[in-house]
Amino acid sequence: MTQEKQLLQNTRAQIVVRGIVQGVNFRWFTQRRASDLGLTGFVRNASDGSVQVTVEGARGAIEQLLEMLRVGPSAAVVESVQVEWHAPSGEFNSFEVRS
Protein backbone atom coordinates (compact mmCIF):
# COMPACT_ATOMS: atom_id res chain seq x y z
CA MET A 1 0.00 0.00 0.00
CA THR A 2 1.36 3.40 -0.90
CA GLN A 3 1.89 5.97 1.83
CA GLU A 4 -0.79 8.18 0.24
CA LYS A 5 -3.39 5.38 0.37
CA GLN A 6 -2.45 4.63 3.97
CA LEU A 7 -3.07 8.27 4.97
CA LEU A 8 -6.52 8.19 3.34
CA GLN A 9 -7.52 4.83 4.83
CA ASN A 10 -10.07 5.02 7.65
CA THR A 11 -8.81 3.94 11.04
CA ARG A 12 -9.52 4.39 14.75
CA ALA A 13 -7.24 5.86 17.40
CA GLN A 14 -7.48 5.69 21.19
CA ILE A 15 -5.59 8.72 22.52
CA VAL A 16 -4.67 9.65 26.09
CA VAL A 17 -3.40 13.18 26.76
CA ARG A 18 -1.68 13.87 30.09
CA GLY A 19 -0.58 17.09 31.75
CA ILE A 20 -2.61 20.14 32.72
CA VAL A 21 -5.43 19.24 30.37
CA GLN A 22 -8.61 19.46 32.47
CA GLY A 23 -10.30 22.79 33.22
CA VAL A 24 -8.49 24.50 30.32
CA ASN A 25 -11.08 23.96 27.53
CA PHE A 26 -9.15 20.97 26.17
CA ARG A 27 -12.28 18.94 25.36
CA TRP A 28 -13.88 21.81 23.46
CA PHE A 29 -10.59 22.50 21.64
CA THR A 30 -10.42 18.82 20.63
CA GLN A 31 -14.05 18.71 19.51
CA ARG A 32 -13.64 21.77 17.29
CA ARG A 33 -10.40 20.56 15.67
CA ALA A 34 -11.71 17.01 15.12
CA SER A 35 -14.94 18.29 13.58
CA ASP A 36 -13.00 20.67 11.31
CA LEU A 37 -10.96 17.66 10.10
CA GLY A 38 -14.11 15.62 9.38
CA LEU A 39 -13.41 13.11 12.15
CA THR A 40 -15.94 11.29 14.33
CA GLY A 41 -15.81 10.01 17.91
CA PHE A 42 -15.66 11.64 21.31
CA VAL A 43 -13.46 13.28 23.94
CA ARG A 44 -13.91 13.07 27.72
CA ASN A 45 -12.11 13.81 30.96
CA ALA A 46 -10.84 10.75 32.82
CA SER A 47 -10.80 10.35 36.60
CA ASP A 48 -6.97 10.23 36.61
CA GLY A 49 -6.77 13.82 35.29
CA SER A 50 -6.07 12.87 31.68
CA VAL A 51 -8.20 13.52 28.62
CA GLN A 52 -9.26 10.48 26.56
CA VAL A 53 -10.06 10.72 22.87
CA THR A 54 -11.62 8.03 20.70
CA VAL A 55 -11.53 9.12 17.07
CA GLU A 56 -12.24 7.60 13.67
CA GLY A 57 -11.53 8.84 10.18
CA ALA A 58 -8.74 9.16 7.65
CA ARG A 59 -5.37 8.33 9.19
CA GLY A 60 -3.84 11.53 7.81
CA ALA A 61 -6.55 13.64 9.47
CA ILE A 62 -6.08 11.82 12.79
CA GLU A 63 -2.34 12.46 12.57
CA GLN A 64 -3.09 16.17 12.03
CA LEU A 65 -5.31 16.11 15.13
CA LEU A 66 -2.52 14.42 17.11
CA GLU A 67 -0.17 17.29 16.24
CA MET A 68 -2.77 19.78 17.52
CA LEU A 69 -3.31 17.77 20.72
CA ARG A 70 0.43 17.80 21.43
CA VAL A 71 0.11 21.60 21.76
CA GLY A 72 -3.49 21.96 23.01
CA PRO A 73 -5.28 25.19 23.84
CA SER A 74 -3.25 28.09 25.25
CA ALA A 75 -3.95 27.32 28.95
CA ALA A 76 -2.98 23.64 28.65
CA VAL A 77 0.39 22.09 29.47
CA VAL A 78 0.62 18.81 27.55
CA GLU A 79 3.13 16.39 29.04
CA SER A 80 2.41 13.34 26.89
CA VAL A 81 0.16 12.03 24.14
CA GLN A 82 -0.22 8.25 23.81
CA VAL A 83 -1.99 6.68 20.84
CA GLU A 84 -3.11 3.17 20.00
CA TRP A 85 -4.33 2.37 16.48
CA HIS A 86 -7.30 0.06 15.88
CA ALA A 87 -9.71 -0.97 13.14
CA PRO A 88 -12.60 1.50 12.77
CA SER A 89 -16.06 0.51 14.01
CA GLY A 90 -18.11 3.10 12.12
CA GLU A 91 -20.24 3.63 15.22
CA PHE A 92 -19.99 7.45 15.31
CA ASN A 93 -21.84 10.06 13.24
CA SER A 94 -20.11 13.15 14.63
CA PHE A 95 -17.48 14.19 17.16
CA GLU A 96 -18.81 15.06 20.61
CA VAL A 97 -17.74 16.07 24.08
CA ARG A 98 -18.74 13.57 26.75
CA SER A 99 -18.66 14.07 30.49
N, CA and C atoms as an extended XYZ file, in Angstrom:
297
Properties=species:S:1:pos:R:3:atomname:S:1:resname:S:1:resid:I:1 pbc="F F F"
N         0.844       -1.181        0.000 N   MET     1
C         0.000        0.000        0.000 CA  MET     1
C         0.889        1.245        0.000 C   MET     1
N         0.566        2.189       -0.858 N   THR     2
C         1.364        3.405       -0.903 CA  THR     2
C         1.107        4.231        0.346 C   THR     2
N         2.046        5.112        0.654 N   GLN     3
C         1.894        5.974        1.833 CA  GLN     3
C         0.656        6.859        1.686 C   GLN     3
N         0.376        7.328        0.471 N   GLU     4
C        -0.786        8.180        0.242 CA  GLU     4
C        -2.087        7.425        0.543 C   GLU     4
N        -2.194        6.175        0.086 N   LYS     5
C        -3.391        5.375        0.370 CA  LYS     5
C        -3.534        5.118        1.858 C   LYS     5
N        -2.406        4.886        2.533 N   GLN     6
C        -2.448        4.626        3.969 CA  GLN     6
C        -2.974        5.847        4.725 C   GLN     6
N        -2.613        7.049        4.300 N   LEU     7
C        -3.068        8.267        4.968 CA  LEU     7
C        -4.559        8.510        4.748 C   LEU     7
N        -5.111        8.002        3.640 N   LEU     8
C        -6.525        8.189        3.345 CA  LEU     8
C        -7.392        7.081        3.933 C   LEU     8
N        -6.781        5.980        4.302 N   GLN     9
C        -7.523        4.833        4.825 CA  GLN     9
C        -8.143        5.170        6.186 C   GLN     9
N        -9.411        4.781        6.370 N   ASN    10
C       -10.065        5.016        7.648 CA  ASN    10
C        -9.501        4.104        8.719 C   ASN    10
N        -9.352        4.666        9.906 N   THR    11
C        -8.812        3.941       11.040 CA  THR    11
C        -9.414        4.513       12.312 C   THR    11
N        -9.039        3.936       13.444 N   ARG    12
C        -9.518        4.388       14.749 CA  ARG    12
C        -8.299        4.570       15.636 C   ARG    12
N        -8.325        5.619       16.453 N   ALA    13
C        -7.242        5.857       17.403 CA  ALA    13
C        -7.821        6.073       18.794 C   ALA    13
N        -7.178        5.449       19.772 N   GLN    14
C        -7.478        5.692       21.186 CA  GLN    14
C        -6.315        6.546       21.687 C   GLN    14
N        -6.622        7.746       22.144 N   ILE    15
C        -5.590        8.716       22.520 CA  ILE    15
C        -5.767        9.100       23.984 C   ILE    15
N        -4.659        9.170       24.711 N   VAL    16
C        -4.674        9.649       26.093 CA  VAL    16
C        -3.699       10.816       26.180 C   VAL    16
N        -4.217       11.969       26.622 N   VAL    17
C        -3.403       13.178       26.756 CA  VAL    17
C        -3.225       13.457       28.243 C   VAL    17
N        -1.974       13.607       28.674 N   ARG    18
C        -1.684       13.869       30.086 CA  ARG    18
C        -0.979       15.210       30.245 C   ARG    18
N        -1.165       15.796       31.429 N   GLY    19
C        -0.582       17.091       31.754 CA  GLY    19
C        -1.651       17.939       32.422 C   GLY    19
N        -1.551       19.244       32.242 N   ILE    20
C        -2.608       20.144       32.723 CA  ILE    20
C        -3.585       20.279       31.566 C   ILE    20
N        -4.545       19.340       31.528 N   VAL    21
C        -5.430       19.243       30.367 CA  VAL    21
C        -6.917       19.240       30.750 C   VAL    21
N        -7.215       19.342       32.043 N   GLN    22
C        -8.609       19.461       32.468 CA  GLN    22
C        -8.822       20.863       33.028 C   GLN    22
N        -9.995       21.437       32.744 N   GLY    23
C       -10.298       22.789       33.217 CA  GLY    23
C        -9.651       23.877       32.383 C   GLY    23
N        -9.161       23.517       31.184 N   VAL    24
C        -8.490       24.495       30.321 CA  VAL    24
C        -9.093       24.487       28.915 C   VAL    24
N       -10.353       24.043       28.804 N   ASN    25
C       -11.079       23.964       27.526 CA  ASN    25
C       -10.493       22.956       26.556 C   ASN    25
N        -9.788       21.939       27.050 N   PHE    26
C        -9.150       20.965       26.170 CA  PHE    26
C       -10.173       20.143       25.392 C   PHE    26
N       -11.265       19.739       26.058 N   ARG    27
C       -12.278       18.936       25.363 CA  ARG    27
C       -12.924       19.729       24.238 C   ARG    27
N       -13.241       20.986       24.496 N   TRP    28
C       -13.881       21.810       23.464 CA  TRP    28
C       -12.915       22.088       22.320 C   TRP    28
N       -11.647       22.326       22.637 N   PHE    29
C       -10.591       22.500       21.635 CA  PHE    29
C       -10.514       21.257       20.737 C   PHE    29
N       -10.517       20.078       21.371 N   THR    30
C       -10.420       18.821       20.634 CA  THR    30
C       -11.634       18.622       19.740 C   THR    30
N       -12.821       18.888       20.279 N   GLN    31
C       -14.053       18.710       19.511 CA  GLN    31
C       -14.051       19.593       18.271 C   GLN    31
N       -13.649       20.832       18.420 N   ARG    32
C       -13.639       21.770       17.290 CA  ARG    32
C       -12.644       21.329       16.220 C   ARG    32
N       -11.434       20.960       16.644 N   ARG    33
C       -10.398       20.557       15.674 CA  ARG    33
C       -10.794       19.257       14.968 C   ARG    33
N       -11.310       18.285       15.716 N   ALA    34
C       -11.708       17.011       15.119 CA  ALA    34
C       -12.840       17.208       14.119 C   ALA    34
N       -13.824       18.025       14.483 N   SER    35
C       -14.945       18.288       13.576 CA  SER    35
C       -14.460       18.986       12.314 C   SER    35
N       -13.559       19.955       12.462 N   ASP    36
C       -13.002       20.669       11.306 CA  ASP    36
C       -12.276       19.713       10.360 C   ASP    36
N       -11.696       18.637       10.911 N   LEU    37
C       -10.960       17.660       10.105 CA  LEU    37
C       -11.867       16.551        9.563 C   LEU    37
N       -13.162       16.620        9.873 N   GLY    38
C       -14.106       15.624        9.383 CA  GLY    38
C       -14.036       14.292       10.119 C   GLY    38
N       -13.546       14.320       11.355 N   LEU    39
C       -13.409       13.107       12.147 CA  LEU    39
C       -14.639       12.870       13.011 C   LEU    39
N       -14.834       11.625       13.441 N   THR    40
C       -15.939       11.286       14.327 CA  THR    40
C       -15.389       10.627       15.591 C   THR    40
N       -16.218       10.631       16.649 N   GLY    41
C       -15.808       10.013       17.907 CA  GLY    41
C       -16.194       10.893       19.073 C   GLY    41
N       -15.360       10.837       20.136 N   PHE    42
C       -15.662       11.642       21.315 CA  PHE    42
C       -14.403       11.929       22.121 C   PHE    42
N       -14.521       12.919       23.001 N   VAL    43
C       -13.460       13.278       23.939 CA  VAL    43
C       -14.106       13.385       25.315 C   VAL    43
N       -13.378       12.959       26.354 N   ARG    44
C       -13.906       13.071       27.716 CA  ARG    44
C       -12.753       13.187       28.705 C   ARG    44
N       -13.060       13.771       29.868 N   ASN    45
C       -12.110       13.807       30.964 CA  ASN    45
C       -12.117       12.455       31.661 C   ASN    45
N       -10.949       11.992       32.075 N   ALA    46
C       -10.839       10.746       32.822 CA  ALA    46
C       -10.598       11.067       34.295 C   ALA    46
N       -10.922       10.120       35.157 N   SER    47
C       -10.797       10.348       36.603 CA  SER    47
C        -9.349       10.527       37.054 C   SER    47
N        -8.385       10.079       36.247 N   ASP    48
C        -6.965       10.229       36.613 CA  ASP    48
C        -6.381       11.584       36.204 C   ASP    48
N        -7.237       12.490       35.685 N   GLY    49
C        -6.768       13.822       35.292 CA  GLY    49
C        -6.375       13.940       33.837 C   GLY    49
N        -6.395       12.836       33.109 N   SER    50
C        -6.069       12.872       31.681 CA  SER    50
C        -7.317       13.170       30.861 C   SER    50
N        -7.108       13.385       29.573 N   VAL    51
C        -8.204       13.519       28.622 CA  VAL    51
C        -8.099       12.340       27.666 C   VAL    51
N        -9.231       11.644       27.453 N   GLN    52
C        -9.258       10.484       26.565 CA  GLN    52
C       -10.026       10.837       25.301 C   GLN    52
N        -9.464       10.442       24.175 N   VAL    53
C       -10.060       10.717       22.870 CA  VAL    53
C       -10.208        9.396       22.124 C   VAL    53
N       -11.389        9.138       21.606 N   THR    54
C       -11.623        8.026       20.695 CA  THR    54
C       -12.050        8.658       19.387 C   THR    54
N       -11.302        8.409       18.328 N   VAL    55
C       -11.526        9.121       17.072 CA  VAL    55
C       -11.416        8.159       15.900 C   VAL    55
N       -12.280        8.393       14.901 N   GLU    56
C       -12.240        7.604       13.666 CA  GLU    56
C       -12.245        8.530       12.465 C   GLU    56
N       -11.577        8.082       11.411 N   GLY    57
C       -11.532        8.838       10.176 CA  GLY    57
C       -10.257        8.519        9.417 C   GLY    57
N        -9.937        9.356        8.462 N   ALA    58
C        -8.736        9.160        7.655 CA  ALA    58
C        -7.488        9.273        8.539 C   ALA    58
N        -6.570        8.340        8.353 N   ARG    59
C        -5.366        8.331        9.192 CA  ARG    59
C        -4.625        9.669        9.119 C   ARG    59
N        -4.532       10.242        7.948 N   GLY    60
C        -3.837       11.529        7.813 CA  GLY    60
C        -4.494       12.619        8.638 C   GLY    60
N        -5.823       12.638        8.683 N   ALA    61
C        -6.547       13.643        9.472 CA  ALA    61
C        -6.342       13.397       10.965 C   ALA    61
N        -6.331       12.125       11.372 N   ILE    62
C        -6.084       11.819       12.791 CA  ILE    62
C        -4.670       12.240       13.171 C   ILE    62
N        -3.717       12.033       12.286 N   GLU    63
C        -2.342       12.459       12.575 CA  GLU    63
C        -2.250       13.981       12.691 C   GLU    63
N        -3.042       14.711       11.888 N   GLN    64
C        -3.090       16.175       12.032 CA  GLN    64
C        -3.660       16.549       13.402 C   GLN    64
N        -4.724       15.852       13.815 N   LEU    65
C        -5.310       16.106       15.132 CA  LEU    65
C        -4.293       15.830       16.238 C   LEU    65
N        -3.540       14.749       16.105 N   LEU    66
C        -2.517       14.425       17.106 CA  LEU    66
C        -1.515       15.562       17.265 C   LEU    66
N        -1.100       16.157       16.162 N   GLU    67
C        -0.169       17.292       16.236 CA  GLU    67
C        -0.786       18.455       17.014 C   GLU    67
N        -2.082       18.709       16.793 N   MET    68
C        -2.773       19.784       17.519 CA  MET    68
C        -2.899       19.451       19.000 C   MET    68
N        -3.159       18.175       19.323 N   LEU    69
C        -3.311       17.766       20.720 CA  LEU    69
C        -1.994       17.855       21.473 C   LEU    69
N        -0.879       17.701       20.770 N   ARG    70
C         0.430       17.802       21.429 CA  ARG    70
C         0.706       19.232       21.911 C   ARG    70
N        -0.015       20.196       21.353 N   VAL    71
C         0.107       21.599       21.765 CA  VAL    71
C        -1.063       21.966       22.673 C   VAL    71
N        -2.290       21.668       22.218 N   GLY    72
C        -3.486       21.957       23.006 CA  GLY    72
C        -3.844       23.434       23.004 C   GLY    72
N        -4.907       23.788       23.735 N   PRO    73
C        -5.284       25.193       23.844 CA  PRO    73
C        -4.246       25.952       24.680 C   PRO    73
N        -4.306       27.272       24.648 N   SER    74
C        -3.246       28.094       25.252 CA  SER    74
C        -3.045       27.855       26.743 C   SER    74
N        -4.089       27.511       27.502 N   ALA    75
C        -3.951       27.317       28.951 CA  ALA    75
C        -3.453       25.921       29.327 C   ALA    75
N        -3.389       25.011       28.365 N   ALA    76
C        -2.981       23.636       28.650 CA  ALA    76
C        -1.461       23.498       28.699 C   ALA    76
N        -1.007       22.497       29.466 N   VAL    77
C         0.393       22.087       29.465 CA  VAL    77
C         0.389       20.585       29.195 C   VAL    77
N         0.660       20.218       27.947 N   VAL    78
C         0.617       18.811       27.546 CA  VAL    78
C         1.962       18.164       27.861 C   VAL    78
N         1.908       17.112       28.676 N   GLU    79
C         3.126       16.388       29.035 CA  GLU    79
C         3.347       15.178       28.144 C   GLU    79
N         2.255       14.497       27.760 N   SER    80
C         2.409       13.336       26.890 CA  SER    80
C         1.119       13.067       26.134 C   SER    80
N         1.290       12.465       24.962 N   VAL    81
C         0.155       12.028       24.137 CA  VAL    81
C         0.460       10.590       23.723 C   VAL    81
N        -0.384        9.657       24.171 N   GLN    82
C        -0.221        8.246       23.810 CA  GLN    82
C        -1.324        7.883       22.833 C   GLN    82
N        -0.992        7.081       21.833 N   VAL    83
C        -1.989        6.683       20.841 CA  VAL    83
C        -1.873        5.191       20.558 C   VAL    83
N        -3.020        4.552       20.442 N   GLU    84
C        -3.108        3.166       20.000 CA  GLU    84
C        -4.007        3.150       18.778 C   GLU    84
N        -3.578        2.454       17.727 N   TRP    85
C        -4.334        2.373       16.483 CA  TRP    85
C        -5.155        1.091       16.453 C   TRP    85
N        -6.384        1.196       15.958 N   HIS    86
C        -7.297        0.055       15.884 CA  HIS    86
C        -8.076        0.103       14.573 C   HIS    86
N        -8.798       -0.964       14.288 N   ALA    87
C        -9.708       -0.974       13.137 CA  ALA    87
C       -10.920       -0.111       13.471 C   ALA    87
N       -11.445        0.644       12.497 N   PRO    88
C       -12.604        1.505       12.771 CA  PRO    88
C       -13.873        0.676       12.959 C   PRO    88
N       -14.788        1.198       13.770 N   SER    89
C       -16.060        0.509       14.013 CA  SER    89
C       -17.200        1.131       13.217 C   SER    89
N       -17.046        2.405       12.842 N   GLY    90
C       -18.109        3.097       12.118 CA  GLY    90
C       -19.297        3.452       12.985 C   GLY    90
N       -19.121        3.412       14.306 N   GLU    91
C       -20.244        3.628       15.223 CA  GLU    91
C       -20.603        5.094       15.446 C   GLU    91
N       -19.766        6.028       15.023 N   PHE    92
C       -19.991        7.453       15.315 CA  PHE    92
C       -20.493        8.203       14.081 C   PHE    92
N       -21.351        9.188       14.321 N   ASN    93
C       -21.845       10.055       13.237 CA  ASN    93
C       -21.229       11.447       13.294 C   ASN    93
N       -20.693       11.827       14.445 N   SER    94
C       -20.114       13.147       14.630 CA  SER    94
C       -19.047       13.037       15.707 C   SER    94
N       -18.471       14.172       16.075 N   PHE    95
C       -17.483       14.189       17.160 CA  PHE    95
C       -18.077       15.002       18.303 C   PHE    95
N       -18.132       14.401       19.488 N   GLU    96
C       -18.805       15.063       20.606 CA  GLU    96
C       -17.955       15.087       21.866 C   GLU    96
N       -18.332       15.990       22.746 N   VAL    97
C       -17.738       16.072       24.081 CA  VAL    97
C       -18.630       15.260       25.012 C   VAL    97
N       -18.014       14.356       25.753 N   ARG    98
C       -18.737       13.575       26.755 CA  ARG    98
C       -18.224       13.918       28.131 C   ARG    98
N       -19.097       13.783       29.126 N   SER    99
C       -18.658       14.071       30.493 CA  SER    99
C       -18.244       12.818       31.216 C   SER    99
